[in-house]
Amino acid sequence: MSTPDAPRAAAPAPDAAPRPTFVQWAEYAALRTIATVLRPFGWRAASNVGALVGGLGWRPFAIRADRVERTIRACFPEFTPARVREVARESYRGLGRVAIESIILSRATREELLAAFADARGLDVLERAYAQGKGVILVAGHLGNWELSAAYIAARGLPIDAIAMHMANPLSDAFFRRTRERFGMRVLFADESVRAIPKALKDGRAVGFLSDQSAKGLASTFVPFFGRPARTPRGAAVFALRNDLPMVFVAALRRPDGRYTAHFEEVPLVRTGDKEADIDATVVRYSQVLERLVREHPEQYFWQHRRWKGQPKDTPPHLREP
């Protein structure tokens, strides 16, 4: 109890951010510990630890395992049950790799990051897009290691901004922001992107969009993905068409030896004069690129997220979410 003459703490501003909880501090401490403990063992060993941990989500814990296997069967009806299980297992292992590699990236050098890539496919496409000097729209999906694809571009000295959503844990949010910005990337959070994206493009920077997972309040359109209507963000198409900018699909695809191939592919814009139709058609184009790459590397896709959530009410039963 305070005495009459004891100073009183100032009341927090109405919009002040809440203090991190104990659980959030514990989560943040775990991130820092993982980064410190695994750092001496090298990139590949740390990635293998991530695969081991991620695999536990499939078996024995079976986190969303039934849904994942059901979704894979729906997208690849030609797969045998054994192949479905294999893809599911590797998807969980890949998710573990993405998590651990994203954490140890906080301690990696530029040379170590570049050494994690064996080659770059279509690098000339990316360089020509930058050479136009009017900004570049980069599109990616949850395939391979989507965090590394942007970091690789930044490590090569190319100016890039990435659109991100705030995490619930402010400490972890700041940790991953610092990690992403270590190699020159800038992070634009969704709540500031409307103002920040035009300026970044005007400065000749690339802006990266993850465009295979819709979020509440995000402008989206329904396009076919593995034959089923999937709500897909249209921001990348809007900015590219509005400003006549080159669009490049990017991915970091994991190789059998554990290293990555940086994949860059031009996505031609659709221009018929019908603004809304052109946006939708361009969204279809980059969704088709992603689907083709997923078909080539099904075990590297993030099957754990509900890609077909919130479909139109008139979706035929056989095309609804698996």
Phi, psi and omega in degrees: 000136181275149176276166183302329183260009179284140179292143180258141178293141179293139178292139181294148178298149182304329183257014181294142180291139179293150179291144178302143178278171177300316180299320179293321176297320179296318179297317179295318178298323178296319178301311182295323180294315179300314181299321182284315185291319185276343184306313183293341185276351178091163186299311187293319179296318179296320178297321179294325174298318178299319179296319179297314181293316179298323180298335178295335179293334177276306175216127019263352190282337175052049179283110182060019186299319180298316180295318180299312181294322178297319180293318179296318178298321181292324182278333182231070182299341180280350182288141172286161176305323180294320179292321177301314180295322179296314180297318179298312180301314182291331176296317177295318179296321178295322178296323176295321177298315180302316182298310183291317180297325178293328179285312183288346174300337180294342180243356184284152174271167177301318181296321179293321178296313180295327179290342177287351178250128179279326182198174178229125181254119180084022180300328179296328177298315180295316182295322178294323179296316178296323185297339178293338173072017182239016181098156183225139173260121178254135179238138179217167174229178180278070184228139182065230173240096185292335177290321183288332183298317178289319180297323179298315179299316179296320181294336176278002176087013180265132183291125184216140173242144180238135176279132181221158174259143176297142174273157180295328180269113183295331179290315177294323178302313180292323179300310183287332175294314177300319180298313182295330185271355184298328185258012176107354177289148172249143179256126176249114179282151188305326184285352179240001190290330182301322179273325188281326184297310180304320179294318180299317180293321179298329179278003178083016180273162172266146176238126184260134180239129168273114194239041175225023178210111182279150178231158181302131179084359182266126180300124186219166175220155179269125177227157179291133173223112190054039174081357182245141180295124182235130178292122188230129179303138183250004184303318181300316180293321180299310182293321181295315182287321182297325185248006180053057184252149175292143179241132182230129174274134183234149177201149171250104187260127184285135178264164179302332182276003177094345176274181186239156167251125175278119184251127178230131185215129179293140174243103181295137178282152176262125181226103177244351184101345176265101189306306184294319180294323180293322178298310181299319181292326178289323175300320177300319183296314181284337173290326178293323177297314180298314181300319179298318180290325176294321177297326179284330184225061186299329182287351181258007181267154181274074183290349183287340180268151186276089185295331185252026179291140175071047180286164175301149183296333182269015177297127179302147183307322184284353179247007180285171181307128181301000000 
